[in-house]
Amino acid sequence: MKLTLSSKLFVAVQALCTFAVLAMGFAAYLSFTHGFLGYLNEQAVERLQTTLPRFEQAWSDHGNWDYLRNNGHGWFELIRPELRPGQTNHYPGTPPVSDLTGAFLRFSLLDNQHHYIAGYTEFDQHAVLMAVTHDSQVVGWLAMTPFETVSATGDSRFQLNQIRSSLLIGLVCLLVSGVIAWWITHQLLQPVKRVALATRRLAAGDYATALPETGNDEAAQLARDFNRMAATLASNEQQRRGFMADISHELRTPLAILRAELEAIEDGIRVMDGQALRSLQAEVMALSKLVDDLFELSVTELGGPAYRRDPVDVGALLGMAVDAYATRFAERQLSLHLLSWPEPLLVLGDDAKLVQLFYNLLENSLRYTDAGGSVNLRISRLDDKVCIDFQDTAPGVPSEQQTRLFERFYRVENSRSRSSGGAGLGLAICRGIAQVHGGELSAQGSPFGGLWLTLRLPALERL
């Protein structure tokens, strides 16, 4: 039979409680039994001490023990309990507490050579001996055989009542422990059951699954962690669907154009000339650029395992990128200014990827800055960071959309849109390259009315 986790926990807790109750009961039984027998023997010794003077007086009266041999009446006269005040006979009413033990029935009288004279006949070497003296001479021995078991009726009844009481208390403890074990099992496993059920729903695709976050214990922390995981999975699933939709949309446009161009040539509507070839080649290049960007984005998201880690002067690399784009900026009637740092600024990275990063940022400013505007670049050292600022003129980006500029396929719905070209992957690739190099890329409004992109990379001290 397969036991559930609740059953296992209940059995474990109940077994532990049962073992504890039985162990305590057994220990109490042993302690009571031996302690009770010790108490009886102590009472018997006290009774023996109070009886000893009678035997000394009997020897003084008779000069020997002969009168006690086979004289039961005389023996019981010597060992009888003391009379209480006002009593006129031997046993009228309840005897003293010490006599309730029945110890006087275990007394024996021995001569000075330890030979039996009267009393209890089964005495042994474990008997307690007290000397009977007369004129400082030992004339006999009074022996008391200790109790090894409870024999008196009253004592046995008392012991039996104690055992019954202990059993009743043990049963009540077991019942209470069973209730506590059930409560503990229910309280401890209820959050686990909720997590298990929520996990099954989450695995089935229900990303809206959430657990109540009540309390501050481990179960509440588990619920909070589960909810964060569910939210992350929901966000990833949403991004995955959006990513697939964006890829499909970006691929559909050049493919549709290629299909239309080829069908027009096939139907004779369009002549297969140089212009047609250039149009087809442009769409193929657009597809190739999209595939290359997707590959580059995947590489940066995986952490850039193929990136080199060499000391690089980013100031020199940025100057090379500015020189390479100077002509294109001039063609667009845009002024390009670079405020450089007076000494080399070193970082640890891949020079090819950093050049690609600068090209992408310059390309972004080139495409999305109105003609007649300007782009201002500044490179500086701030504490342990190398900072590179790209500030362009209008048009700008609304502040609520600036944080989304680095999302894949995201484009601002105004002049910085598809009309300027691109699939919306450039800045996502730039942020990925920056993060692989241990840096960050952020966006804010430019004081010149456009966009201000800031790149921060960990600085490397000069070698």
N, C-alpha and C positions, 0 to 999 in steps of 0.2 A: 504494500500500500504506500502510495506516494504522500508524504507529509508536506503540508504547506509550511511556509515560513512562520505563520502565526502559531500553528500547532507545535512546531519545533521550539519556538521561544517559550510557549506556555509550558510545555513538558520540561524544558530546562529550568525555568524559574520554579515550577512546582516541585521538581525533583530536588532542587537545592533547598527549598523551604522544608520539604519532608525530611531530608537528611539532617538538617539543622534541628528540627523538632525531635526526631528520634534520638539523635546524639545527646541533646540536652536532657531528654527524658531518661535515657539510659544512665547518663552521668548523675542525674538527680536520684535515680533509684539506688545506684551503688552508694552514693554519698549518704542517703537516708538510711539504707540498710546497715551499713557499717557504723554510721554515727549513732543509730538507734541502739545497736548491740553494745557499742561503747558506753552509751548512757546507762543501759541496764547493768553493765558490769560495774560502772562507777557507783551506782546505787547499791549494788550488792556488797561492794567493799565497805561502803559507809555502814551498811546494816551489820556487816561482820564486826566492824570496830565497836559498834554500840552493844553487840552481844558478848564480846570478849570478857568484860568484867564479871558477867554472870558465871562463866566457866571458872574464872579464877576464884570466885567466892565459893563455887561448888567444891573445888579441890580443897579449899581451906576448911570447909565443913566436913568433908568425908575422908580426906587424906589420900584418896585414890579415885580411879575411874570405874571401879568394878560395879558400882551400883547402876551405871548407865548401860552396861552390856545387857542387851535384850530387854531394855526398859524404855519402851517407846514413850510412855507418859512422862517420864523424867526428862527425856531428850527434848520433847516438845515444850516442856515447861521452861527449859533453858533458851530455846531459840524463838519462843513466842514473841510477837510484836509488843512494843511498849504500849501500855494503856494510855489512853487520852485522859486529860483531866475530867473527873466526874464519872468515868467508867468503872463499873464494879465487876465486870466479867472480862473474859479474854477477847471476844470478838463481837461485841454488841455494836453493830454499825460498821461504818467504813474504816478499815485499818489505815495506818499511815501510808503516805505515798510510796515510801521505800519498800513497804511490804507488798505493794501491788505488783512488783516485779516477780514475785515468787522466788526470790533469791534464797530465802531461808531453807527452801527445800533442797538446795544444792550444797548445804554446809556439811562438813565431815569433821569428826573428832579423832585425832591421832595421838598416840602416846609419844613420849620423848624420843622414841626410836622410830617414829613415823609408821607405827603399826596401827591398823584400823581398829577403832573402838566402837563408834556409833555414827549414825547419820547416813549421808549419801554414800552409797557403796561404790559408785563408778568414778571416783576421783582419779586424776592422773597427774603427770608431772607438770602440767600447765596450771594446776590449781594455785590459788593465792593463799599463802600460809601466814598465819599470825601466831606468835608464841604465847602459850599460856604459862605464866610464871607464878611461883610462890616462894617468897623469901629469896628473890633474885635467882631462883633456880627454874629452868625450863622443865615443866612437868607434863607438857603436852603441846599439841599443835591444833589450831582451829583452821580448817581448810575450806576454801570456797572454789568450786569448779566454775570457770567462766562460761558465760553463754556463748555458744557458737551459732545458734539459730534462735529465732523467736519461738518460744514454746508456750508461754502463758496465754490463756484464752483472750484476755483483755489486750495483751500486747499484739497477738496475731490479728485481732479485729482492728486495732489501730493501724497496724501496718497495711492490712488489706484495704482499709478506707483511704490511706494515703496513696496506695497504688491506683485505686479506682479514680481518685481525684486527679492524679497525674495523667492517667489515660484520658479522662474527660477533657482536661486542659489541653492535652496534645491533639485530640480530635478537633477541638475548637480552633486551635492554632492552625491546623491543617486546612480547615474550612476557610478561615480568614486568609491564609496564604493563597489558597486557590482563587479567592475573589481578587486579591491584590495582583496575583499573577495574570489573571484575565484582564484586569484594568491596565496593567503595565503593557501587556501584549497589544491591547487595543490602542492605547495612547501612542506607543512607539511605532507601531506598524501602520497606523492610519495614514501618516504623511507618506510613507513608502508606497503604500497602495495607490495614493493619489498621484504620486510621481510616475509609478508604473503605468497607470491608466493614461495619464497625459502623454507619456512617452510613446505609447502605442498609437494615440491619435496623431502625435507629431510625425511618427514614422509613416502614417497613412497619408500625410500631406496636409493635415490641418494645422497650419502654422499660426492660427489665431489662438491656439491653446495657451492658457495661462493658469497658474496656480495661485491660491491666496497666500499673501506674504504676511501672515500674522505672527507676532512674537519676535524674539531675538535669539532663539536657540538655533541649533544646527539644522533642524528641519526647515525653519524659516529661511536660513541662508541657502539651503538646497533649493527651496522654491524660488528665491531671487535669482540664483544662478541658472536655474532651468528657464525662467522667464527671459533672462538675457540671451540664453542660447536660442530659445524659440524666436525672439525678436531678430537675432542675427541671421538665423536661417530664413526667416521671412524676408528680411532685407536682401539677403543673397539671392533668394529665389526671384524676388522682384527685379533685382539687377540683372539676373540671368535672362529673364524673359525680355526685359528692356534691351539688353545687349543683343539678343538674338533678333529682336524686331528691328533694332537699328542696323545691324549687319545686313539683314534681308533688304531693308530699305536702301541702304547705301549701295548694295550690289545690284539691286533691281534697276536703278537709273542708268548706269553705263551699259548694262546688259540690254536694257530696252532700246537704248540708242543704237547699239551695235546690231541688234536684230532688225531694227527699222532700216538702218543703212544697208544691211546685206539684202533684205527683202526688196528694197528699192532698186538696188543694182541688179538683183536677180530678175525683177519684173521689167527691167529696162527703163524704169522711171529716172534713174540716175546713172550717169555715165561713170564708168570705172576709170577715173583720171587721178591726177595727183592730189587734187583737193579732197576727193573721196577717201583716198588712202590716208591723207593727213588727219581727216576726221576720225577714221577708224583707229588710227594709231593713237590719237589723243584719248579716246575712250579706253583703249587697252592700257595706256600709261596710267590713266586714272584708277583702273582696276588694280594694276600692279602696285601703285602707290598705296592704295587701301590695304592690300594684302601685306605689304611691307610694314605699314604702320601697325597693323594688328599683330604681326609677329614681334615687332619691337616692343609693343605694349605688353605682350605675354612674357617676353624676356625680362622686362623691368619688374613686372609683378612677381616673377619667380625669384627675384633678388639679384639678377644679373650675374649668374655663376661664371660667365665667360669674361667678365670685366677684369681689366688689369688694375693693379694697385701700385702706381708709380708716383713719385713726386712730380707735380705738374704746376707750372706757372700759369694760373688762370688769367692773369692780366695780359700775358702775351697771346694766349689763345683767343681771348675776347677781342684783342686788337686785330688779329688775323680775320676773325669773323666779320668785324666791322669793315675792314678793307674789302673783303669779298662781296659785301652787300652794298658798298658805296654807290656803285653804278646803278643798280636797280632802284635804290632810293632816289637817286637823282632823276631817273626816268619817271618816277611817280611824283616828282616835284616835292619831295620830302627831304628835309634837312636832318642829318644824322650827326649827333655830337657825342663824344666820349670823353669823360673826365676820368683820367687814369690815376693810379697811385704811384708815388715816386719811387717805390722799390718793389721788387718781385713779391708776389703773394702766392705762396705755395699751398697746394692741397694734395691729398693722396687720392689718386683716381686714375681713370682711363681717359687719356687725352682725346681719343676719337669720339667717345660718348659725350664728353663735355663740349666738344666742338659742335656735335649734333644738337646738344641742348641749346647752345647759343644760336645756332642757325634757326632752330624752331622758334625761339623767342623773337628773333629779328624778323622771321617770316610772319609771325603773328602780328607784330607791329606794322610791317609793310602792308599787309592785306587789309587791316582794320583801322587804318588812319587816313583821314580825308586828305586829298591833295592840297598842297600848300602848308601842311602841318609840319611838325617836327617830332623827332624821337631823341630823347636825352638819356644817355647811359652814364652810370657812375659806378666805379669799383672802389671799395674802401676796406679797411680792417677795423673791426669792432670787437674788442676783447679777443676771444678765441675763435672768431668767425670771420670769414671773408664774405662781404656783402656786395651784391651786384644789383643795381636798380635799373629797371627799364620803365621810363616814363614817356608816354606819348600824348598827343593832343586828341581833340574830339574825332570821332564820337566816343562817349564813355559807356560804362556798364553800370546799370542800376545796382545799388549796394546790396539789395536782397538776392541778386544773381551772381555776385562776385565769388561767393564760396562754391558755386556749382561749375565754375569755369573749368575745373580740372576733372570733371566727370567725363566718362567716355561718351562720345557722340553728342555732347551737349553744345548747343549754339544759342547765343542770345538772340531773341526775336526782335532785332532791329537792324541797323546798318551793319552790325557785326554778325552777319548771317551767312547762309549758304551762297548768297549772291557773290560773296567774295571768294568762294571756293573753299575746299577742305571738307573733311568728314567729321571734324570735331574731336580728333584724336591727338592733335599736336600738343596741347597743354597737359593732357593726361600722360603722354609719353614724357614730357618735360618733368613733371612732378615725380614720375617713376624713376627717372635717371637721377634726380636730386636726392631722392630717398635712398637709392642704392649707394650713393656716395656719403650717406650719413647727414645729408642736409635737408632743407625744406624750401618750398616755393609757395609764396602767398600772394594774394591780390587785394588791391584796394583802389580807391579813386585817386587819379593823378591830379596834382595841383594845376596842371595845364589843360584840364577838361577831359582827359582820356583815361587810360588804364595805367596803373602803377603795379608792376610785377617786381617782387623782391626775392632774390635767390640768396640763400645763406648756406655756406659750406664750411665744414670744420677746417680751421687753418692748421697748416703744418709749419713748424719752426724751420728757419733756414738751416740747411745742412752745412 
